């Protein structure tokens, strides 16, 4: 049972980890290109592992679908795909934050860089959830799946225009956030296909090992 005291303690720990991330600043590598590439591949490969197991991915999406039904939220492939992606990315972010304090020191720069990649993906998926989870008029304007929308979001966040946005902090690397945005768009398209499958399946999917 999660008591208020346990919840408060977990919240304080989470805030401490975020403060540690800010204090550590931008990741420092002897070979920046190589370091950035490792971080990008780490996030990309983790996502691929989660989505490769079709049954596990469908089960996770179905959980999101059931939450939407309970909360009487809008249910479309776009809305549940974006929520499913965001849940997966948040789990990844928490693990990377823990790596900053509990992992090996030599892996710290990779974890920091990977956090920026994850954030780029979260920005794009958050925009999709905001638009398509609320029944925005885009649904009636020829882009019901949101593929054009995520493409434009990825293009923006991987362009110099991203530098004008205050959501990128001084301790974060815009280039990594831009790469994360492109990865987020790709992930969304893959998750959308899984969401469409789930919406077509009337029977309960057997519970697999959770990714």
C-alpha positions in Angstrom: 0.0 0.0 0.0 1.3 3.4 -0.9 0.9 5.8 2.0 1.0 9.6 1.7 4.4 9.5 3.5 5.8 7.0 0.9 4.4 9.1 -2.0 5.9 12.3 -0.6 9.3 10.6 -0.1 9.2 9.3 -3.7 8.3 12.8 -5.0 11.2 14.3 -3.0 13.6 11.7 -4.4 12.4 12.4 -8.0 12.9 16.2 -7.5 16.4 15.6 -6.1 17.2 13.5 -9.2 16.0 16.3 -11.5 18.0 18.8 -9.6 21.1 16.5 -10.0 20.5 16.4 -13.7 20.4 20.2 -13.9 23.5 20.5 -11.7 25.5 18.1 -13.9 24.9 20.3 -17.0 25.5 19.2 -20.5 27.2 15.9 -21.1 30.9 16.0 -21.7 32.6 13.5 -24.1 36.1 13.2 -25.4 34.4 12.5 -28.8 31.2 14.4 -28.8 29.8 12.9 -32.1 30.5 9.4 -30.8 29.0 10.1 -27.4 25.9 11.6 -28.9 25.5 8.7 -31.2 25.7 6.1 -28.4 23.0 8.0 -26.4 20.7 8.2 -29.4 21.2 4.5 -30.1 20.6 3.6 -26.5 17.2 5.3 -26.5 16.3 4.0 -30.0 17.2 0.4 -29.2 15.3 0.5 -25.9 12.2 1.6 -27.7 12.7 -1.0 -30.4 12.9 -3.8 -27.8 9.7 -2.6 -26.2 7.8 -2.5 -29.5 9.3 -5.6 -31.0 7.4 -7.9 -28.7 4.0 -7.4 -30.3 2.0 -9.1 -27.6 3.7 -7.0 -24.8 3.2 -3.8 -26.8 -0.5 -4.6 -27.4 -1.0 -5.4 -23.8 0.5 -2.0 -22.7 -1.7 -0.2 -25.3 -4.7 -2.1 -24.0 -4.0 -0.9 -20.5 -4.0 2.7 -21.8 -7.2 2.0 -23.6 -8.9 0.7 -20.4 -7.7 3.8 -18.5 -9.3 6.0 -21.2 -12.6 4.1 -21.0 -12.6 4.5 -17.2 -11.9 8.2 -17.4 -14.3 8.6 -20.3 -11.4 10.1 -22.4 -11.5 10.4 -26.2 -10.6 7.0 -27.7 -8.8 7.0 -31.1 -5.7 5.2 -32.3 -4.0 8.6 -32.2 -4.9 9.3 -28.6 -4.0 5.9 -27.1 -0.9 5.7 -29.2 0.4 9.0 -27.9 -0.4 8.1 -24.3 1.2 4.7 -24.7 4.4 6.3 -26.1 4.5 8.8 -23.3 4.2 6.1 -20.7 7.1 4.2 -22.2 9.2 7.3 -22.4 8.5 8.3 -18.8 9.6 4.9 -17.6 12.8 5.3 -19.6 13.4 8.8 -18.2 13.0 7.6 -14.6 15.6 4.8 -15.2 18.1 7.3 -16.7 17.7 9.7 -13.8 18.4 6.9 -11.4 21.5 6.0 -13.5 22.9 9.5 -12.6 23.2 8.6 -9.0 23.2 4.9 -8.7 25.0 3.9 -11.9 28.7 3.8 -12.8 30.3 7.3 -13.1 31.6 6.5 -16.6 28.1 6.0 -17.8 26.8 9.3 -16.4 27.5 11.4 -19.6 25.6 8.8 -21.7 22.6 8.9 -19.3 22.6 12.7 -19.4 22.7 12.8 -23.2 20.0 10.1 -23.4 17.7 12.1 -21.1 17.9 14.9 -23.7 17.0 12.5 -26.5 14.0 11.2 -24.4 12.9 14.8 -23.7 12.8 15.5 -27.5 10.6 12.5 -28.0 8.4 13.5 -25.1 7.9 17.0 -26.5 6.6 15.7 -29.8 4.4 13.0 -28.2 3.0 15.5 -25.7 2.0 17.8 -28.5 0.2 14.8 -30.2 -1.6 14.0 -27.0 -2.7 17.6 -26.5 -4.1 17.9 -30.0 -5.5 14.4 -30.6 -6.5 13.5 -27.0 -8.8 16.5 -26.8 -10.6 16.0 -30.1 -8.9 19.0 -31.8 -10.1 20.1 -35.2 -7.1 18.6 -36.8 -9.0 15.3 -36.6 -11.4 16.8 -39.2 -8.8 18.4 -41.3 -7.4 15.5 -43.2 -4.8 14.2 -40.7 -6.8 11.8 -38.5 -3.7 9.6 -37.8 -1.5 12.6 -36.9 1.3 11.5 -39.1 1.6 14.9 -40.8 1.4 16.6 -37.4 4.3 14.6 -35.9 6.4 15.1 -39.0 6.0 18.9 -38.7 6.8 18.7 -35.0 9.9 16.7 -35.7 11.0 19.2 -38.4 10.6 22.1 -36.0 12.5 20.6 -33.1 15.3 19.5 -35.3 15.7 22.9 -36.9 17.4 26.1 -35.7 13.9 27.4 -34.7 14.0 25.2 -31.6 16.6 27.5 -30.1 13.9 30.2 -29.7 11.8 28.0 -27.5 12.0 28.4 -23.7 11.3 24.7 -23.0 14.9 23.9 -23.8 17.0 24.6 -20.7 20.6 25.9 -20.8 21.9 22.6 -19.4 20.2 20.6 -22.3 21.6 19.9 -25.7 19.3 21.2 -28.5 20.8 18.8 -31.0 20.0 15.8 -28.9 16.5 17.1 -28.3 16.1 17.5 -32.1 17.2 13.9 -32.6 14.8 12.8 -29.9 12.0 14.6 -31.7 12.6 12.7 -34.9 12.8 9.5 -32.9 9.5 10.4 -31.2 7.8 10.9 -34.6 9.0 7.5 -35.8 8.0 5.8 -32.5 4.5 7.3 -32.7 3.9 6.0 -36.2 4.9 2.5 -35.0 2.8 2.7 -31.9 -0.2 4.0 -34.0 -0.2 0.7 -36.0 -0.3 -1.3 -32.8 -3.1 0.9 -31.4 -5.1 0.3 -34.5 -4.6 -3.5 -34.0 -5.8 -3.3 -30.4 -8.9 -1.3 -31.3 -9.8 -4.1 -33.8 -9.3 -6.9 -31.2 -12.4 -7.5 -29.1 -10.9 -10.2 -26.9 -8.5 -9.7 -24.0 -4.9 -10.1 -24.8 -3.1 -12.5 -22.4 -0.8 -10.7 -20.0 2.9 -11.1 -21.0 6.0 -10.0 -19.2 5.8 -6.2 -19.0 8.4 -4.4 -21.1 
